[in-house]
C-alpha cells in the first residue's frame, strides 16, 4: 500500500477525504474578506488549492494557530468566523477519481477516534461550526436532525455521530479498518522483505529506524485486529508512507507521587460518573479531591456540584495566572466555566464564599495518597495538611501513546531528549508538508504536530495530501 494512517479521528478522516480524489478549488465569484489572499486566489482559479504553493498562499495570515497552512485552510472554509461572521466557504469541491490514492486508515474505535470515549452529553469548548469537516458543515448536519446548537456549541455525542456519518456520506468506508491496534512501526529495506530477512536487519543497523541509504525502504506496520468474538487477528502491512494521527487521549498524566496507584485514585472523569451511577459516592460522602486547573477538571467540578457532592480542588497555579485557561475564555460564551473560575477565586480555605460543598486550594500540590484515603497536600510555603477524601481525580492532561515507534517517538520530537507532548514538545514537522523532519515518509498530524483544535488539524491534512499527491505524481501538469 502507498499510505497507511494511524488514527481515525478528525485528522485521519479529513486526509482520507482529500486522498479519495476530493479536490478543493477557489469558488469563482467568491469574495474573501482578506484582500491580499483574495488577490492570490484569483491568480490561478483553475489550479486546485492542493496544487498551489501553500507557503505563498498562507503568507501574512494571522490567527489562533501557529501553523500557516492551518490558518489558510480554516480561513478558506470559514472566512470571518473569528469576528463572529457567517460568510460562506470560498471553496468548491470536485471529485476527481483519477487523483485518488489507495490508503488505509487504522483506528481502535469507530471513525471519530477519541470523541467516542468522551461522555456524550459533554459540551465542546469550540463553537459547533468549528467542529465540521470539509464540504459538510456541522450546522447543516445538525439541522437535518432537527436540532440546534446550544449556546453555539455542540455535545461530544453529536460530534462522534457526525464524524461516523461523514465517513459514510462521503463514501470513505472502504478505507477504514476499525478495531485495530498497532504495535510496531519501523523501517525495513525492500530487499530484505524479498529475502525474508527482516530479523537480520535490526542487528546490522545502528539506527533506530533501520535506515540504509543504499536500498529502497518501506515502513512495516504490525498489529492486530480485534475480532467480533473477542480474539486477536495479527496483521503486517508494508507502506511507502505512514501518517501518525493518533492524538493525545491515550495516556492520562500521572503526578508521580506515593499512593497514586491506589484503587480510589483515578485519572479519568468517567470514574466519578461511574461512582455516582452506582451510588458509591453521594451527598454524605467525604469530599472528592480534584487535581488540575484545566477544562476536564472544571467538568468534574461542575458534575460534582450538580450532584451536591463535596469537592476539594487542588491546583498549582495562582487563580489570576494569565496561563490559566479560564482567563482566556470569553465569559458570555462559556458561562459554566466562568462559574468554576469564580468558585476558584471566591471559595478558598481561608475565605468561605457563597458556594457550598466546594473549597479551592490554589498554589497547592499533592504530596501523597494514603491507604486510609487520607491525602497530604502542601501549599507554596511548605505547610502540609492531611484531608480525608472519598476518591481522587487527577485531571492534569494526557499524553500520546507512541510505544509502537522506536524509542517511543522521542527522536522525532522538537526536543529529541524529551517525550513527545502536544503543547510543549510536539513532533518536528515541515510546516508546509507535515512530513517529519527526522524521518522521511513519516507524517504527523493533529495534536502530535501541535495542532490541538479540530478546526486547525485540517490544514495539516491539506499539507500532507498536497505532499503525498506530489510524491505519487498525481498532480496535473
N, C-alpha and C positions, 0 to 999 in steps of 0.2 A: 504493500500500500504506500502511496506517496506520503500521506499525512495521517497522524493519529493525534487526537486531542484528549487530554486527561482532564475531566471535569465537564459536567453538562449543565452548569449554571448559565446566567445571562451571557458571559463571555463566550463560552463554547457554543451556545445556541446562535448568537449573532455571527460568529465566524462561520458556522455551518451554513447559515443563510447566504452569506457572501460568497462562499466557495461552491454553492449549489447553482451558481450561474445568475444570481440576482445582483444586478449591477446598477449602482446609483449614478444618475445624470442630473445636471442642473436643469430645473424645470424652466423652459422658455417662457418669458414674460413675467417671471417671478422677480420680486424686488426685495433684496436683503437689506435690513437696516444699517449694516456696516458697509459704508460706501466703497472702501478700498477692496474688501472681499467681493462685493458686487462686481466691481470692475474686473477683478481677476477671473471671476466665474464666467463673465461674458466673453473673455478672450478665447476660450475653447469650449463652446457649449456642446459640440458634438463628441467631445472626448469625455469618457466617464471619469468621475471623481477618483476612482481607484487607479486610473491610468495617468493621472496628472501628478505633478510634483507636489507631494503633500507638505514638504517643508516650505515651499513658496506660498502655497495657499494659506497655511496656518501662521505665517509670519505676521507678527503685530497683534495677534488676538490675545485678549486678556479675559480672565475669568477665575472660577473657583477650582481649577485644576492646574497642576504643574506641567501636564502633558499637552504640547501644542496640538497634536492630532486629536486628542480627546476633546479639546476646546473646539476644533474645526468641525468634527462630525456632530457634536452637540449643537453648535450654532446653526448648522445646515438643517438639522431636524427640528430645532426649537429656537427660531431666530432671536426672540426677545424675551425669553422665559424668565431671565433673571430680573427683568424690570416689570414682572407681573403681566407681560403681554401674552397674547394667544395667537400670534402670527403663525400661519401655516408653514409647514416644511417647504424649503425651496428645492427639494429633491423629488425626482420621479424615478421609479424603479422599472427596469426592463429585465425580463427573464431571457438570458442568452445561454441556452443549454449547451452550446458548443464550448462555453468557457467554464463549465462545471468541472471540478477536480474531485476525484474519488477521495473520500476521507471517512474516518470512523471516530465517533465521539463516545468515549467511555465514561460512565458515571455510576456511582454507588446507588443513587436514588433515581426516581423518575426525573425527566427533564425539568430543570429548575434548581437542581443542586440543593444547597443548604436551606433554601426557602421552604422545603418540605419538612425541615427539622425545627422550624420556629413555630411557637404557639400561634395557631391560625387567627386568633382574634387580635393579636398584637398589631398596633398601628405603626406604619412605617415612619421613619424620620423624614425621608424625602417626600416631596409632593408626588401625588399619584401619577401625574403625566410624565414625571421623570423616570418612572419605572418601566416605561414601554420600550419595546424593541422596534427595529426599522419596519416601516410600512404597515403597522397595525397599532395605531395609537391606543394606549391603555384605556383612556376615557371612552373611546368608541366601543371597545370590547365590553366595558362595564355597562354602557347604555343598553347593549343587546341583552344583558342580564337584568335589565330594568332596575338598575341600581345606580346610585350616585356616589361621589367621593365625600367622606366625612371630613369637613374642615380642609378640603383639598388633599387629603391623604388617604391611603388605602390600607387594607388589612393584609397581613402576611399570607393568609389563606387564599385571598383573591389573587395575589401575585403568583403564588405557586401554581394555581389553576391556570392563570393567564399564560405562564411560560409553557406549561404542558400543552395547552390548546394551540399556542403559537406554532409549536413544532408540528402538530397535526395539520393546522390550517395552511401552513407553508409547504407541506409535503416533505418534511425533513426526516420522517421516522426511520427511513431505511438507513440513515447514517448513524443512528443512536443505538447503543447497547447499554441497557441499564442493568443494575445488579452486578457490576464488575468491580473488582478490587485489584489495583495494580500493585505488584510487589517489587518490581525492579525495572529500571530504565537504564540501559548502558549502550555504549558504542561498540560495535563489532565490525570487523572487516568483511566485506562481501566474499572475499576468497575463503575466509575461514568458515563461512556458512556452507560454501560448496564442499569444503573438505570435512565438514562436521567436526571442526577442531576449536570450538568456542572455548573449551576448558583451558587449552594451552595458551590462549590469547591473554588471559588475565595475568598469567605468570610471566609472560615475556614482555609485558608493557609496564613502564614505570608510571604512566599517567593514570589517574583515577578514571578517566574517560576512555582509556584504551586507544588513544589517538595514534595513528600511524599515517604520516603524511603521504607515504608512497602508495597506499592502497585505497580503493573506494570503500567508504564506510557507510553503514546504516545503523539505525537505532534498533535495539532489541527490547521489546516491551513484554515483560512477563507478568502474569497474574492469574486470577481465576474468576469464572462466572459463578454466581450463586444460582443453583437450580431451584425449581419450584418445590422439589421435595426437601430442600434444605441442604443439599450436598454441594460440593465444590467441583467445578469442571475447569482444569487448568488450561491456559492458552499461552501462546508465544507468537507475537506479531513482529514483523520487521518493517520499518518505515524510514523513508528518507528524511522526514521532518517530524518532530514531536512538539506539540503545543501544551504547555503547562497552564491549566486554568482551574486549578483545584481549590482556589480561595483560601480562607484562613479559619474556617469554622471548626476545624478538626480537633485541635488540642487546646482546651482552656488553660490559661496561665495559672501556675501554682505560685504560692508565696514562698515556698521552700522553708516553712517553719515546722517545728516539732508538733506532731499530732495531726498534721494536715490530712493524713490518710485514714483518720478515724471515721467510723460509719456516719456520724452526724455532720461531717464537713462535706459540703457539695460544691461543685464548680459550674452548675447549670441551673438556670431559673426554673426549669421543669421540675426539679426536685421539690421546690416549695409548692408548686401547683399540685404535685402528686400527694404531698403530705397533707395539704388541706382537703383534697378529694377523699382521702381515706381516713380523715378525722384524727390523724396522729398529731396534728397541731391545730390549735384553736384560740379563742379569746382568752382562756385561762392559762395558756402555756407560758413558760418562760420566754423572754424575747428571742426573736430570730436575729442573728448577727449578719448584717450585710456589709461586705467589704468591697469598696470600689466607688468611684465617682463618675462613672460613665452612664450611658443610657440603659444598659442592661440592669445595672444596679438600681437606677431610677425606676425601671419597670417592676423590679422586685418590691421596692418600697411602695409603689402605687398599688400593687396587687395585695400586699400585706395590709396596707391602710384600708383598702376596700373590704377586707375580711376582718377588720378590727384586731389584727394580730400585732402585738408589740414588737418594735424594731429598735435595735441599736445599730447605728450607721457609722461605720469607721472608714476614713479616707485620709490619705497623706497630705493632700494639698490644702491651701487656705481656701475658704469659700469665695474669696474675691479674686483668686488666681485667674488671669485672663485666659490661661490654657484650659481651664475647666470648660467642658462642652456647653454647660448651661449658660455661660457668659457669652456664648457665640450664637445662641438661638433667638430669633425674634419672638417676643412674648405672645404676640397675637396668634401666631401660627402654632405655637407649642404650649398651650395653656397648662397642660398636665405636667410637663417638665419644669415649667416656671414655678408651679406649685411645689414640686420637690425641692427646687433650689431655695424657695422661700423657707421651707421647713428646715433645710440645712443651715440657713442663716439665723433663724429665729428660735429654734428649739434645741439649744445646746445644753450640756450637763450643768453649766454654770448659770444658765438663764432659762427658766421654764417659759415656754411660749404657749400659743393657743392650740397646738396640736397634741392631742392625747396619743399615748402608745408609741411615741417616737422620740428618740434622742440622737442628736448629731454630735459626733466626736471628730471634728476636723483636726488635721495635723497629728493624727494618731496612727499607730500601726500595730499589727498583731505580733506578739512575741511567741505564743504557743497555745495549743489546744490541749486540754487535759481529758483523761478518760472519764472523769466525772462531769463532763460537759461544762467545765469552767474554762474560760478563755482569758488569757493575760494580755492586756493592752498597755501600750506605752505612749505617753504624749511627747511633744517636741522637747520638753525639759528633762526627759528621762524618768518622769514619775510613772510608776506602774500600778495597775489596779486589775483585780480579777472580777469577771462578770459571769453569772450563771446564765446559760443560754439553752434553748431547746434544739436549735440547729444553726449551722453557719453556712452562708452562701458567699463564696469567694468569686466575685464577678469583676475581674480586673483585665478582661480582654482574652483573646485567644491567639494561638499561633498556628501557622500552617504545618501540616504533617508531610514532610518531604523525605520520609525514611526510605522511599523507593529509589531515591537518587544516590549516587556515590557521595559519601561524606555528608549526607542529609542536605545536599544542595548548597552547603556553605561556600564552596568555591565559586558559585555563581553570583553571590551577593555583592552589593556595592562595597561593603567592608568584608572581605573574604576571611576575616578572623572571627566573625560573629555569626550566629544563626540568622537565617532569613526572618525578617519581621516587616509586615506590610507598611508600618508607619515609620520605623526608624532605620531599617536596613533591607530594602526590597532587593529583588534580583536586578542586576545591572542589565539594561536592555538598550538597544539603539532606539532613540525616541521616534524614528520615522519608519521602523520596520518591526519593532518589538522583538527582534532576534537577540538572544542572549549574547553579550559581548564576549563572554568567556567560552562559549560553545556554539559553533555554527550549526544551523539545522535545528537548534532548540529554541523555542519561543516561550515567552511568559506573558500572560495577560491578567487583567483584573488586579485584585489586592496584592498578588505576588509581585507585580511590577509597580506597585504603589498607587494604583487607581482603585479607590475604595468605595465609589458610588456607581450604581448601575448606569446612570446617565453618562458617566465618563469611561466605563470599561469598553464601551462600543467603539471608541476611537482606536483603542488598541487592536480590536478585531479588524477594523478597516486597514490599519497599517500592516498587520500580519497578512491579511488577504492580498493586499497590493503586492507585498514582497513575495508571497507564495505563487501568485499568478505570474510574476516576472520569472521566477525560477522555472515554472512549468512552460514558459513561452506561450502562455495563453493570452498574451496582450496583443491587441490589434497593432498593425504596423504604424 
